[in-house]
Amino acid sequence: MSNAVLINSYKLKQGVFIPDFLLAFEKLNNEHVSKQEGYISWKLMVDGDTWSDSITFETMEDLKKFEELSANPGELALNFYSFLNINSCKIHRFNIEKSY
């Protein structure tokens, strides 16, 4: 079975203090996301004012379980979401076909 990746892209709300956003990302990862079944890694990327993150799981089934759990976000997730311009969010799910 191949790994699965959830890729999000978004812009931050106007006036966001980047160090606060980075801290919210780190706390959400360390205290919640990294503890989910099949979690491999979570990467945060930026290009100008567009941010993206990719969460890699062992299987698509693990990714889907994570998404189901995320339907009822806790305090850490809500804090992270509070920095995002929700209207700018795009979500993609991929199975990894090949890695080098």
N, C-alpha and C positions, 0 to 999 in steps of 0.2 A: 504494500500500500504506500502511496506517496503522501508527503506532507501536504498540509493545506495552509493557505495564507489569506488573512483578512486584511485588505488594504483600505484605509480611510484617507480621504483628502479633505481639507477644510481651510478656512481662513479664521483668524481669531477676531474677537470683537474689538472694536475701536478702543484704544486706551489700555489694553491689557498690558500688565507689567510682566514681561517675558520670564524673569526668574520665578515669579509666582506660578505661572503656567507650568514651567519645567518641574517645579516642586510637586505640583498636583499630579503630573504625569508619573513622576518617580514614585510617589506614595501609592498611587493606584496600582502601579506595576508591582511594587514590592509587597504590598499588603493584601492584594486581591488577585490580579490577573495572573501573576507568576505562580499562584497556588492552584490554578485550574488544571484539570486532568488533560494531559497531552501537551501542555504548554512547552514551547521550545524557546521562543524569544519574542521581544517586542522592540521594534526600532522606531525612532522618531527622526523625521527628516524635514528640511525646510528649503524652499527656493523662493526668495523674496518674501512675499506675504502669504504664500501658499505653504501650508504644513501638510505632512502626510505621516501616517504611522502604519506599520505592518506588523501583525501578530502572526507568528507561525506556530501551528499545532502539528502534532504527530499525524492526525488524520482529519478528514472532513467531518467525520462524526464528532470528534472532540471540538472542532470549531463550532459546529451547530449546537452542541450542548452549551458551549460558552455563550453563544448568542441568545439561547433560550434563557439562560441565567441572567443575562444582561438586560432582558426585557423589563426587569424590576430592579433598576439601579439603586445601589446603596449610596451612602453619604460620600464615599471617596469618588465614585463615578459621577455623581451629581456635581461635586466640586469641579472635577475635570471638565465636564460638559459646560459648566458656567463660563468658561473662557472661550468657547467655540461660537462662531456665527453659524448656528444650526442650519440656516438656509443655504449655506455654501457646502454642506457635507455631501460627499459622494462615497459610496461603499461598494467594494468589489470583493468577491470570493473566488479564489483560484486553487486548483490542485496543482502541485508542482509536477510538471511533466518531466523535467530534466534539470539536473544540477551538475556543475563542473567544478 
